[in-house]
Amino acid sequence: MLHTEPTGSEQCGESDPCHVLTAAVAARTSGLLTNLSAVEAVPPTLAIGASYVGDSNVLRLPSGTWQYLPAGAQASVVVPANTPGALAQIAESQRWLASGTIPGSTDAQRAAARRALLSMRALLQPNGASAAAWSPPWEYSWPRDGAFVSAAFAATGHDEEAYRILLYNARTQRGDGTWEARTMLDGSGSPDARPWQLDGNGWVPWSTWQWYRAAPAGDREARLNALYPMVRKAADHAAASLGSDGLPPASPDYWELPTETTNIGTAAPLLAGLNAAADLAASLGHEADQARWNAAARRLSTGIARYFAPLGYQRTIDGKHGRDSAATFMAPPFNRPPTDLPAALVSTQRALLLPNGGLTPGNDADAPWGSYAWTPSTSFFALAWAHLGDMARADAVLGWVLSKRNELGEFPETVNGEGAPSSVAPLGWTDALVVMTLRARQGDPLPTPPLR
C-alpha cells in the first residue's frame, strides 16, 4: 500500500510528487542528525534514497546534497556536498570512533557496530542523560537503558561517555537510593506518575562495575570514589528490599507493567547489582559494605534457585505469567549462570519465537505485545549465548537482528508481523546490546560480577 504526498512528520524528502510505502509511514524515526549538543530525528520518508556520509551523522540526500546539524545550531540545513562544516563534522566522528575499538568479525558487523556507537553518542546529552530514542515518548533517560549504553561505551574504550552517564545517574538518584522509571533529559525529574522500578538498583551498580573494570588506570579509584555514595545507597536499598524468602517485592520491570508477585526481571538485575557493588566495595577497601552486600546476594541467589529455577526462570514465582526474555539476565555478563540455565534459555526462546523470526518480550496472554518482535528482547538471547559460548545460537539471533536494520543502517525498537522495522530507530538499548554481543562473539566477552 502507498500513501501519496503524506504530510507532517511523514512528509517526503526530495521526491515530487512522492509515494511512500505504508511500512515507512508506520515508523516514527529512521536516523539521527547531531552536533553533540542538539539532536534532530530523520523522518522515515526523508531517509528514502538517502544515506549517511561515511561514518557520520551527516545525511546524503538523493539529489547529492547533504543535510546536517551545524555546530551550535538547533535545526539542520541542506548544503552542497563537501561543505567545510559538514566535512569537519564527519572527520570528528571518525576520530572519535578511532579513539576506541570497533567490535565485529566481519566488515558488515563492524559497520553495524560503528553505526550503533555513533547513534548512542548522538542520543547522549552533554549532561550525561542518555535518551532512549529521539521521538517524544522516548526522549527521556531510563536508568536501565543508560546502564547498558554506559557498559557498551566502557567496553569499547569510550571512557568519558560511559562515566558521564554514571554521573548523571548519581545526580538523579532519589534520597532513598532508588530511581524514577525515567527522567526528563535535563535531570529535573520524572515526566509523569509512572511507577518507579526497582531493577534500576541492580542495573546502575552493574554498569558502574563494568565501567570500573574497563576504565584506564590512574585516577579510576578517585572517580569510583565519586560514584561510591550512589552505589552504597542503591545496594543498601536493594539488600533491605529482600523478604524472608530472599526475594525482592513485586515491582514493574523492563516491561513497565506491574506483577502481583516477584518477577525475574527485577530479581536477576538486583543479584547482578549486589555482586557488582560488593566487588566495588572490595576494590576500595570497604569491608563492611562488601560483607553486607555479599550476604544479601547469597540470600537472593538462594531465593532465585528455590522459586524461579523449578519454573524454568519464568516471569513470576506464581507461575501465572509465562515465559520472559528477562531469563537471560541470569546469564553473563550479568550473573554467573546456574547449571540449569542453558536449557531454560533454549525453551524460553522457543516459547517466545514469532513467525517473523524475532522474539516477543514474553508470552503472558495479558501482555500487549501482539505480533511485534522487540529487538532488545531478541538481542538479550544473542548476548547471553555469546557469553555462554553457544556461538551457533548467538549467531542465529544476531544475524536476525542485524538483518532488521533500516535503510540507514539503524536498529529499530520493533519489527512488525510482516518483518519490517517499525516504531523508532535507532534505539540506544539495542545499539548497546549488539555492540556488547559483537565483542563477546569475537572472543572478548564482558566480565561478570562474582558471586562470593
GUROPA-898589 format. One line per field, with one value per residue (C-alpha): residue number from 1; residue in three letters; x, y, z. Coordinates in Angstrom, 2 decimals, m for minus. Example, Ala and Ser with C-alpha at 12.3 -4.5 7.8 and 13.67 -1.06 7.14 Angstrom:
! GUROPA-898589
mimi = 1, 2 .
lummi = ALA, SER .
c1 = 12.30, 13.67 .
c2 = m4.50, m1.06 .
c3 = 7.80, 7.14 .
//
This chain:
! GUROPA-898589
mimi = 1, 2, 3, 4, 5, 6, 7, 8, 9, 10, 11, 12, 13, 14, 15, 16, 17, 18, 19, 20, 21, 22, 23, 24, 25, 26, 27, 28, 29, 30, 31, 32, 33, 34, 35, 36, 37, 38, 39, 40, 41, 42, 43, 44, 45, 46, 47, 48, 49, 50, 51, 52, 53, 54, 55, 56, 57, 58, 59, 60, 61, 62, 63, 64, 65, 66, 67, 68, 69, 70, 71, 72, 73, 74, 75, 76, 77, 78, 79, 80, 81, 82, 83, 84, 85, 86, 87, 88, 89, 90, 91, 92, 93, 94, 95, 96, 97, 98, 99, 100, 101, 102, 103, 104, 105, 106, 107, 108, 109, 110, 111, 112, 113, 114, 115, 116, 117, 118, 119, 120, 121, 122, 123, 124, 125, 126, 127, 128, 129, 130, 131, 132, 133, 134, 135, 136, 137, 138, 139, 140, 141, 142, 143, 144, 145, 146, 147, 148, 149, 150, 151, 152, 153, 154, 155, 156, 157, 158, 159, 160, 161, 162, 163, 164, 165, 166, 167, 168, 169, 170, 171, 172, 173, 174, 175, 176, 177, 178, 179, 180, 181, 182, 183, 184, 185, 186, 187, 188, 189, 190, 191, 192, 193, 194, 195, 196, 197, 198, 199, 200, 201, 202, 203, 204, 205, 206, 207, 208, 209, 210, 211, 212, 213, 214, 215, 216, 217, 218, 219, 220, 221, 222, 223, 224, 225, 226, 227, 228, 229, 230, 231, 232, 233, 234, 235, 236, 237, 238, 239, 240, 241, 242, 243, 244, 245, 246, 247, 248, 249, 250, 251, 252, 253, 254, 255, 256, 257, 258, 259, 260, 261, 262, 263, 264, 265, 266, 267, 268, 269, 270, 271, 272, 273, 274, 275, 276, 277, 278, 279, 280, 281, 282, 283, 284, 285, 286, 287, 288, 289, 290, 291, 292, 293, 294, 295, 296, 297, 298, 299, 300, 301, 302, 303, 304, 305, 306, 307, 308, 309, 310, 311, 312, 313, 314, 315, 316, 317, 318, 319, 320, 321, 322, 323, 324, 325, 326, 327, 328, 329, 330, 331, 332, 333, 334, 335, 336, 337, 338, 339, 340, 341, 342, 343, 344, 345, 346, 347, 348, 349, 350, 351, 352, 353, 354, 355, 356, 357, 358, 359, 360, 361, 362, 363, 364, 365, 366, 367, 368, 369, 370, 371, 372, 373, 374, 375, 376, 377, 378, 379, 380, 381, 382, 383, 384, 385, 386, 387, 388, 389, 390, 391, 392, 393, 394, 395, 396, 397, 398, 399, 400, 401, 402, 403, 404, 405, 406, 407, 408, 409, 410, 411, 412, 413, 414, 415, 416, 417, 418, 419, 420, 421, 422, 423, 424, 425, 426, 427, 428, 429, 430, 431, 432, 433, 434, 435, 436, 437, 438, 439, 440, 441, 442, 443, 444, 445, 446, 447, 448, 449, 450, 451, 452 .
lummi = MET, LEU, HIS, THR, GLU, PRO, THR, GLY, SER, GLU, GLN, CYS, GLY, GLU, SER, ASP, PRO, CYS, HIS, VAL, LEU, THR, ALA, ALA, VAL, ALA, ALA, ARG, THR, SER, GLY, LEU, LEU, THR, ASN, LEU, SER, ALA, VAL, GLU, ALA, VAL, PRO, PRO, THR, LEU, ALA, ILE, GLY, ALA, SER, TYR, VAL, GLY, ASP, SER, ASN, VAL, LEU, ARG, LEU, PRO, SER, GLY, THR, TRP, GLN, TYR, LEU, PRO, ALA, GLY, ALA, GLN, ALA, SER, VAL, VAL, VAL, PRO, ALA, ASN, THR, PRO, GLY, ALA, LEU, ALA, GLN, ILE, ALA, GLU, SER, GLN, ARG, TRP, LEU, ALA, SER, GLY, THR, ILE, PRO, GLY, SER, THR, ASP, ALA, GLN, ARG, ALA, ALA, ALA, ARG, ARG, ALA, LEU, LEU, SER, MET, ARG, ALA, LEU, LEU, GLN, PRO, ASN, GLY, ALA, SER, ALA, ALA, ALA, TRP, SER, PRO, PRO, TRP, GLU, TYR, SER, TRP, PRO, ARG, ASP, GLY, ALA, PHE, VAL, SER, ALA, ALA, PHE, ALA, ALA, THR, GLY, HIS, ASP, GLU, GLU, ALA, TYR, ARG, ILE, LEU, LEU, TYR, ASN, ALA, ARG, THR, GLN, ARG, GLY, ASP, GLY, THR, TRP, GLU, ALA, ARG, THR, MET, LEU, ASP, GLY, SER, GLY, SER, PRO, ASP, ALA, ARG, PRO, TRP, GLN, LEU, ASP, GLY, ASN, GLY, TRP, VAL, PRO, TRP, SER, THR, TRP, GLN, TRP, TYR, ARG, ALA, ALA, PRO, ALA, GLY, ASP, ARG, GLU, ALA, ARG, LEU, ASN, ALA, LEU, TYR, PRO, MET, VAL, ARG, LYS, ALA, ALA, ASP, HIS, ALA, ALA, ALA, SER, LEU, GLY, SER, ASP, GLY, LEU, PRO, PRO, ALA, SER, PRO, ASP, TYR, TRP, GLU, LEU, PRO, THR, GLU, THR, THR, ASN, ILE, GLY, THR, ALA, ALA, PRO, LEU, LEU, ALA, GLY, LEU, ASN, ALA, ALA, ALA, ASP, LEU, ALA, ALA, SER, LEU, GLY, HIS, GLU, ALA, ASP, GLN, ALA, ARG, TRP, ASN, ALA, ALA, ALA, ARG, ARG, LEU, SER, THR, GLY, ILE, ALA, ARG, TYR, PHE, ALA, PRO, LEU, GLY, TYR, GLN, ARG, THR, ILE, ASP, GLY, LYS, HIS, GLY, ARG, ASP, SER, ALA, ALA, THR, PHE, MET, ALA, PRO, PRO, PHE, ASN, ARG, PRO, PRO, THR, ASP, LEU, PRO, ALA, ALA, LEU, VAL, SER, THR, GLN, ARG, ALA, LEU, LEU, LEU, PRO, ASN, GLY, GLY, LEU, THR, PRO, GLY, ASN, ASP, ALA, ASP, ALA, PRO, TRP, GLY, SER, TYR, ALA, TRP, THR, PRO, SER, THR, SER, PHE, PHE, ALA, LEU, ALA, TRP, ALA, HIS, LEU, GLY, ASP, MET, ALA, ARG, ALA, ASP, ALA, VAL, LEU, GLY, TRP, VAL, LEU, SER, LYS, ARG, ASN, GLU, LEU, GLY, GLU, PHE, PRO, GLU, THR, VAL, ASN, GLY, GLU, GLY, ALA, PRO, SER, SER, VAL, ALA, PRO, LEU, GLY, TRP, THR, ASP, ALA, LEU, VAL, VAL, MET, THR, LEU, ARG, ALA, ARG, GLN, GLY, ASP, PRO, LEU, PRO, THR, PRO, PRO, LEU, ARG .
c1 = 0.00, 1.21, 0.50, 0.54, 2.06, 2.00, 2.25, 3.59, 6.28, 5.59, 6.33, 8.59, 12.16, 13.03, 10.64, 7.87, 5.30, 6.10, 4.54, 5.56, 5.13, 2.82, 5.68, 7.73, 4.88, 4.32, 7.83, 8.41, 12.09, 14.79, 18.00, 19.66, 21.42, 23.50, 26.16, 26.57, 24.60, 21.38, 19.68, 17.21, 15.41, 15.44, 11.82, 11.39, 10.31, 13.35, 15.53, 14.22, 17.11, 19.37, 22.46, 24.90, 28.16, 30.64, 30.80, 29.00, 25.61, 25.71, 22.98, 23.48, 20.16, 19.13, 19.95, 23.55, 23.22, 23.96, 21.85, 23.42, 23.24, 25.95, 27.90, 25.80, 22.63, 19.25, 17.96, 19.53, 20.43, 20.77, 24.10, 26.16, 28.25, 31.67, 30.68, 33.55, 31.40, 29.94, 33.34, 34.68, 31.82, 32.50, 36.19, 35.38, 33.06, 35.73, 38.35, 36.01, 35.39, 39.12, 39.74, 38.02, 37.59, 35.12, 33.90, 32.88, 34.26, 33.14, 33.02, 29.23, 29.35, 31.93, 29.84, 26.83, 28.93, 30.20, 26.66, 25.45, 28.24, 27.53, 23.83, 24.43, 26.71, 24.05, 21.47, 23.84, 23.23, 26.03, 24.81, 25.03, 21.35, 21.05, 17.85, 16.20, 15.42, 14.57, 10.78, 8.69, 7.60, 11.22, 13.02, 13.72, 16.53, 15.79, 18.37, 18.15, 18.76, 21.51, 23.23, 23.52, 24.75, 27.35, 28.57, 28.83, 30.81, 33.14, 33.63, 34.71, 37.12, 34.88, 35.52, 34.35, 30.90, 30.45, 31.39, 29.23, 26.13, 27.07, 27.48, 24.01, 22.65, 24.30, 22.69, 19.20, 19.18, 16.41, 17.19, 16.19, 18.67, 16.16, 15.45, 12.36, 11.38, 12.65, 13.66, 13.46, 16.66, 17.54, 17.55, 14.63, 12.69, 10.01, 7.77, 4.70, 3.37, 4.73, 5.64, 9.33, 11.14, 13.41, 15.54, 17.50, 19.08, 20.70, 21.47, 23.25, 25.73, 26.32, 27.15, 29.37, 31.30, 31.58, 32.93, 35.42, 36.72, 37.34, 38.49, 42.09, 44.35, 45.42, 42.56, 39.88, 39.82, 39.26, 36.48, 34.95, 35.03, 32.91, 30.31, 30.51, 27.82, 25.40, 26.44, 26.12, 22.61, 21.48, 22.90, 21.65, 18.14, 18.31, 19.51, 16.84, 14.12, 14.68, 12.00, 12.21, 12.19, 15.31, 13.43, 12.60, 8.99, 6.86, 7.85, 7.39, 10.39, 11.54, 8.07, 6.94, 3.97, 3.22, 3.11, 1.47, 4.50, 8.25, 9.43, 12.70, 13.18, 13.74, 15.35, 18.12, 19.31, 19.36, 21.56, 23.97, 23.94, 24.59, 27.51, 28.88, 28.52, 30.26, 33.19, 33.46, 33.46, 36.32, 38.27, 38.01, 38.58, 35.05, 34.97, 31.72, 29.85, 31.34, 30.27, 26.76, 26.13, 27.75, 25.38, 22.38, 23.46, 23.73, 20.23, 18.86, 20.69, 19.22, 15.74, 16.03, 17.21, 14.32, 11.46, 12.41, 14.60, 11.88, 9.71, 12.47, 13.01, 9.53, 8.30, 6.90, 7.21, 3.46, 3.87, 0.90, 2.64, 4.55, 7.99, 10.03, 13.03, 14.45, 15.50, 18.63, 19.52, 20.62, 23.40, 26.73, 27.67, 25.14, 25.28, 27.24, 24.84, 23.14, 23.73, 20.11, 20.05, 21.21, 18.31, 15.88, 17.07, 16.54, 12.99, 12.25, 13.50, 11.34, 8.29, 8.80, 9.68, 7.35, 6.67, 8.75, 11.82, 12.15, 11.04, 8.25, 9.26, 7.08, 4.14, 1.85, m1.59, m2.43, 0.65, 0.16, 2.90, 0.84, 2.74, 5.62, 9.12, 11.22, 14.86, 16.09, 14.29, 15.64, 19.15, 19.15, 19.49, 22.32, 24.19, 23.57, 24.53, 27.64, 28.77, 27.87, 29.95, 26.97, 28.05, 25.72, 22.65, 24.19, 24.95, 21.44, 19.83, 22.44, 22.03, 18.29, 18.81, 21.45, 19.13, 16.46, 18.47, 16.66, 17.76, 20.19, 21.66, 19.88, 18.38, 14.62, 12.85, 10.37, 9.79, 6.20, 4.43, 5.50, 9.14, 9.59, 11.29, 8.79, 8.50, 11.68, 15.17, 17.75, 17.05, 20.02, 19.33, 19.52, 22.63, 24.32, 23.25, 24.58, 27.91, 28.40, 27.35, 29.79, 32.62, 31.79, 31.37, 34.95, 36.30, 36.37, 33.32, 32.45, 33.30, 30.64, 30.43, 31.46, 29.05, 31.02 .
c2 = 0.00, 3.51, 6.91, 9.85, 13.09, 12.36, 15.38, 16.34, 14.05, 11.72, 14.32, 13.40, 14.43, 15.42, 13.41, 15.44, 14.01, 11.16, 7.81, 6.25, 2.66, 2.20, 0.43, 3.63, 5.80, 3.45, 4.05, 7.13, 7.88, 6.40, 8.06, 10.99, 14.21, 15.70, 18.25, 16.68, 19.48, 19.23, 16.26, 16.03, 12.90, 11.83, 11.12, 7.74, 9.32, 11.62, 8.53, 7.03, 7.05, 8.78, 7.51, 8.69, 10.10, 7.51, 7.03, 10.20, 11.76, 13.81, 12.70, 12.43, 13.16, 11.60, 14.84, 14.63, 17.49, 16.95, 17.63, 18.10, 19.98, 22.65, 23.30, 25.29, 25.06, 23.76, 22.87, 21.11, 22.69, 21.35, 22.25, 21.32, 18.18, 18.70, 21.86, 22.53, 22.47, 19.10, 17.72, 18.81, 17.01, 13.83, 13.94, 14.45, 11.42, 9.29, 10.43, 9.57, 6.07, 5.58, 6.53, 3.30, m0.20, m1.45, m4.99, m7.43, m10.33, m9.20, m5.90, m5.89, m6.46, m3.73, m1.33, m2.09, m1.53, 1.82, 2.98, 1.77, 3.62, 6.84, 6.54, 6.02, 9.05, 11.11, 10.18, 11.06, 14.57, 16.85, 16.40, 12.59, 11.82, 9.01, 9.35, 6.06, 7.33, 10.64, 10.79, 12.50, 9.37, 8.17, 11.46, 10.57, 8.86, 5.42, 4.23, 0.75, 1.80, 4.17, 1.43, m0.72, 2.20, 3.07, m0.53, m0.62, 2.62, 1.32, m1.97, m0.15, 2.28, 5.35, 6.05, 9.65, 8.86, 5.85, 7.83, 10.80, 8.56, 7.27, 10.80, 11.62, 8.57, 9.79, 13.22, 11.83, 9.13, 9.67, 10.11, 6.54, 5.10, 4.37, 5.97, 7.11, 4.89, 7.65, 11.28, 14.38, 14.86, 17.95, 15.82, 17.72, 14.62, 12.29, 13.49, 11.76, 9.48, 6.26, 3.91, 3.71, 0.44, m1.40, m3.01, 0.23, m0.57, m3.53, m2.12, 1.04, m0.70, m3.35, m0.70, 1.13, m2.12, m2.60, 0.93, 0.41, m2.86, m1.20, 2.24, 3.31, 3.01, 6.15, 8.08, 5.42, 4.85, 8.57, 8.59, 5.47, 7.19, 9.97, 7.37, 5.22, 7.04, 6.27, 2.61, 2.34, 3.82, 1.65, m1.58, m0.90, m0.30, m3.48, m5.52, m4.07, m4.89, m8.65, m10.52, m13.61, m15.69, m13.86, m12.19, m8.55, m7.35, m7.21, m4.21, m3.08, m4.24, m3.56, m4.43, m1.42, m3.49, m4.47, m8.04, m9.36, m11.45, m11.14, m11.17, m12.39, m9.05, m7.46, m10.29, m11.05, m7.43, m6.95, m10.03, m8.62, m5.24, m6.61, m8.71, m5.74, m3.41, m5.92, m6.21, m2.42, m2.19, m4.68, m2.60, 0.45, m1.43, m1.04, m4.44, m3.95, m2.93, m5.86, m8.36, m6.90, m6.99, m10.41, m11.79, m10.18, m11.55, m15.05, m14.79, m13.54, m16.24, m18.89, m17.43, m17.40, m21.03, m22.04, m20.19, m19.38, m22.31, m25.01, m22.96, m22.57, m18.91, m17.87, m14.33, m14.67, m17.09, m17.81, m19.35, m17.38, m15.13, m17.43, m17.11, m13.93, m12.84, m11.48, m15.05, m14.05, m11.68, m14.77, m15.26, m13.47, m10.66, m10.06, m13.21, m16.44, m18.91, m21.66, m25.10, m25.38, m22.00, m23.02, m25.45, m22.88, m20.29, m22.68, m23.49, m19.82, m18.71, m21.32, m20.21, m16.55, m17.04, m15.25, m16.08, m13.06, m14.65, m12.29, m12.62, m11.16, m9.98, m12.66, m14.91, m13.75, m13.81, m10.45, m8.66, m6.12, m7.30, m8.69, m9.80, m7.34, m8.60, m6.40, m6.04, m5.62, m8.78, m10.68, m9.32, m10.47, m14.03, m13.21, m11.53, m14.41, m17.17, m15.33, m15.03, m18.65, m19.78, m21.09, m19.32, m21.16, m19.91, m16.49, m16.11, m17.13, m14.49, m11.85, m12.45, m11.79, m8.57, m7.34, m8.10, m5.78, m2.59, 0.04, 1.83, 3.99, 1.01, 1.85, m0.68, m0.25, m0.85, m3.31, m5.39, m5.83, m9.03, m8.59, m8.40, m4.66, m2.25, m0.18, 2.25, 4.28, 3.88, 4.00, 2.59, 3.07, m0.09, m2.33, m0.49, m1.29, m4.94, m5.50, m3.83, m5.99, m9.13, m8.45, m8.01, m11.34, m13.01, m12.15, m13.75, m10.78, m11.13, m8.61, m9.68, m10.90, m9.77, m12.61, m14.25, m14.86 .
c3 = 0.00, m0.86, 0.65, m1.78, m0.54, 3.23, 5.48, 8.89, 10.29, 7.37, 4.68, 1.83, 1.36, m2.19, m4.39, m6.09, m6.14, m3.79, m2.98, 0.29, 1.41, 4.37, 6.18, 6.02, 7.25, 10.20, 11.54, 13.69, 13.11, 10.90, 11.98, 13.73, 12.92, 15.72, 16.57, 20.05, 21.71, 19.69, 18.04, 15.18, 14.05, 10.42, 9.39, 7.65, 4.39, 4.29, 4.65, 1.40, m1.04, 1.48, 3.27, 5.89, 4.56, 5.74, 9.50, 10.50, 11.19, 8.01, 5.60, 1.85, 0.09, m3.25, m5.08, m3.88, m1.40, 2.29, 5.37, 8.80, 12.10, 12.09, 15.27, 17.73, 15.61, 16.74, 13.27, 10.32, 7.00, 3.46, 1.90, m1.14, m0.79, 0.77, 2.62, 5.06, 8.22, 7.28, 6.38, 9.76, 11.50, 9.51, 10.40, 14.08, 14.11, 12.50, 15.03, 17.89, 16.54, 16.06, 19.70, 20.80, 19.45, 16.87, 17.63, 14.94, 12.97, 9.50, 7.63, 7.93, 11.68, 12.18, 10.07, 12.27, 15.39, 14.13, 13.38, 16.80, 18.58, 16.67, 17.45, 21.17, 21.11, 19.32, 21.97, 24.82, 26.15, 27.34, 30.95, 30.74, 30.17, 27.65, 25.63, 24.72, 21.21, 19.55, 19.36, 22.08, 24.01, 24.08, 24.76, 28.39, 30.25, 31.70, 34.28, 32.78, 29.17, 30.21, 32.18, 29.07, 26.96, 29.61, 29.67, 25.88, 25.82, 28.52, 26.69, 23.52, 25.14, 25.31, 28.96, 29.10, 27.69, 29.97, 33.07, 32.10, 32.17, 35.63, 36.96, 35.64, 37.47, 40.67, 40.31, 39.62, 42.31, 44.85, 48.52, 49.37, 46.86, 44.08, 40.71, 38.90, 35.99, 33.71, 33.96, 31.85, 29.85, 31.85, 35.00, 36.51, 37.49, 36.25, 33.41, 34.81, 37.54, 36.03, 38.91, 39.76, 39.04, 41.46, 38.75, 38.39, 41.75, 40.05, 36.63, 37.80, 40.17, 37.48, 34.88, 37.37, 37.88, 34.10, 33.73, 36.56, 35.12, 31.73, 32.92, 32.33, 35.33, 37.09, 38.59, 38.30, 42.08, 42.63, 40.07, 41.61, 44.99, 43.47, 42.43, 45.53, 47.57, 44.73, 44.72, 48.50, 48.59, 45.68, 47.12, 50.63, 49.33, 47.24, 50.22, 52.51, 49.96, 50.25, 52.16, 54.34, 51.14, 49.92, 47.08, 46.35, 46.29, 43.16, 41.06, 37.46, 35.44, 31.90, 30.62, 32.68, 33.79, 37.38, 38.66, 41.82, 42.81, 42.34, 38.72, 37.26, 35.51, 38.91, 40.87, 38.35, 37.90, 41.68, 42.01, 39.42, 41.15, 44.64, 43.40, 41.48, 44.47, 46.76, 44.37, 44.07, 47.87, 47.98, 45.48, 47.74, 50.99, 52.38, 54.05, 55.99, 52.83, 50.95, 53.62, 53.87, 50.12, 49.64, 52.28, 50.58, 47.20, 48.61, 50.07, 46.77, 44.79, 47.09, 46.68, 42.88, 42.90, 45.14, 43.49, 39.88, 38.84, 39.19, 36.78, 34.19, 35.23, 34.14, 34.63, 38.17, 41.05, 40.99, 37.51, 36.16, 33.66, 31.35, 29.87, 29.96, 27.91, 31.18, 31.99, 30.06, 32.92, 34.84, 32.26, 31.82, 31.65, 34.45, 36.58, 36.83, 35.17, 37.20, 35.71, 34.59, 32.84, 29.32, 28.92, 30.32, 27.79, 24.90, 25.98, 26.68, 23.28, 21.57, 23.53, 22.57, 18.90, 16.46, 12.78, 11.71, 13.34, 16.30, 19.88, 21.93, 25.43, 26.99, 26.31, 29.10, 27.49, 29.09, 27.76, 24.94, 22.57, 19.69, 16.59, 17.07, 17.83, 20.07, 19.14, 22.74, 23.89, 20.90, 21.42, 25.06, 23.79, 21.38, 24.25, 26.67, 24.25, 23.07, 26.70, 27.40, 24.42, 22.42, 19.25, 16.86, 18.69, 19.26, 15.55, 14.52, 16.72, 15.98, 12.26, 12.51, 14.46, 12.00, 9.09, 10.51, 10.32, 8.29, 5.14, 7.14, 8.98, 12.26, 14.67, 15.21, 18.50, 16.98, 13.86, 12.73, 11.75, 8.13, 9.17, 8.57, 11.01, 12.98, 15.88, 16.44, 15.05, 16.40, 19.85, 22.16, 24.14, 21.08, 19.90, 23.21, 23.21, 19.70, 20.47, 23.57, 21.70, 18.88, 21.35, 23.01, 19.62, 18.65, 21.83, 24.16, 26.45, 29.11, 32.65, 35.08, 38.72, 41.04, 43.48, 46.66 .
//
